[in-house]
Amino acid sequence: MSEVIFARSSRLARSRSVRPALALLTLGSLVPLAAAQVQTQSIVVNPTVLSLTLIDADTNRPVPGYDPIAPNATLDLSKLPPRLNVRANTAGKVGSVRFGLDGQGNFRTESTGPYALCGNSGGDFSACAPNVLAPGNRQLSVTTYASGNGNGAAGPTVRVNLTVVKAAAPALAVTSLTLINADTDRPVPGYDPIPAGARLKLSALPRNLNVRANVSAGVGSVRFVRDGKTVLENEAPFALCVDGRDSSGKKGNYYACGGTVFAPGDHRLTATPFSKLFAGGTAGTALTWNYSVDK
């Protein structure tokens, strides 16, 4: 009886010792197989359009604030670079990209990146024609394809709606005048701007003076006419008795006016802005200052 029990115990011991060995053998045979499967696997990203970017065609760089272009964005052409393009940002293996514009499904197809609405040459972006981003409601559609020239499997089409506007350019104007201390190149306290009807008392003012015309955006030159004598300034700051450049090359080193400009008596000064240099282009709104000078 004891021998039988011993025999059964031995068989049990042997069977228990075999099972872990089989388990280890099974795991050992599976590990290389799993490793081989992991090594042969790769992540496949379907070609798609992630977003669109507005490009300055003069610098070939994204326009700040439009990388990417937000859905239903408004483009104010008066605040943007004059030459623009649109780049499609893609993911996956793309063979080509087709752009649609305002219902024209095949406005342009690009087979090499970067993919641009109005084309490019190796990243040198062409400028879109004026009618492409003309004021109004514009819709861009962009579709990727697996092969060149719009062939092969098509990816999902991305549509972006844009509102293009062009605000009217601000009217050219001389908005005010400022009395400048020509020794410090800074405004004289109480005269920035010069109050209407102000009388200048020379004994209470710096010895060397000049007058600066403060203007709206877009002014190319200012013509000063004082008591019948004309001075023309072609670069801001626009000064009655002109100004030069400091050691850093920055304009604004004001010269002192001659004695007749602030000679005691009554005077008349008119400053007229122009859109171009040398009083060219469009004339804006002039400002006239009738002033009196006391010692």
C-alpha positions, 0 to 999 in steps of 0.5 A: 500500500505504501509503495502504491502511494509512493508511486502515485506521489512520484508520478504527481511530482514528475507531472508537476515538474513537466508542466512548468517546463512545457509552459516555458517551452511554449513561451520560449517558442512564442517570444521570437514569433511575437518579436518578428510580428512587431518588427514587421508591423508599421504605422500607415497614415492615410494621406490627408489635408491637415490645414491651410496656411496663408503665405506671403509670396514675397518672403515665402513665409506664413502670414502671422495669424494665418498659420493655419487659416482658421475656419470661416476666417476673414482676410482684410487685404488692406492689412495683409501683404500685397502678394499672397498664396495658400499652402496645403499642409498634409500628412501621410504619403501624398502623390498630389493635391487638387485645389478647388475654388468657388465651385471650380473643382479642379482649379489647380493640381500640384504633384510635388510639395509644398502644395500651393493654391497658386503654384510654386517652384521648389518653395518659391511661392507664386502670387495669386492673381487678384481675382483668386482672393478678390473681396467676397465669399470664397470657398477653397476645397482641397483633396489629396490623391495617392498618385500624381496629377490627381490619380489614385485613391482620393483622400477626404476633401477639406473645405474652408470658407473665407470672407475677403474684404478690403477696408478703405484706405484711411484718408491722408491728413495732417492731424496736428502739429508739435513744437520740438526742442531741437536740442533734445529732439523731444516735444516741448511740454504743453505743445504736443500737439500745439493748441489751437490759437496758441501764442508762443512766448520765446522767453518761456521756450527752448532757444532752438525750435522746430515743428513736426507734422503728425500725419495719418497712415500712408503719407509719403511726403509733406509740403510746408508753406510758411509765410509764402516759403515752401519746404518739402519733406519726403520721410517721417518725421516730417519737420518744418525746418527738416531733420537729419539722422543720428549716429544709428542712422535713425531719422529724427535729429531735428535742426533748429529753425532760422530766426525768421520762423519764430520772429516776433509777429504774426505768421501762417503755416500750412502743412499738406500731406501727399501719398507719394514722394516729392508732393506726388500722388494724391493730396490729403487734408492740409492743416493751417496754423495761424500763430503769433510770437512774442519775445 
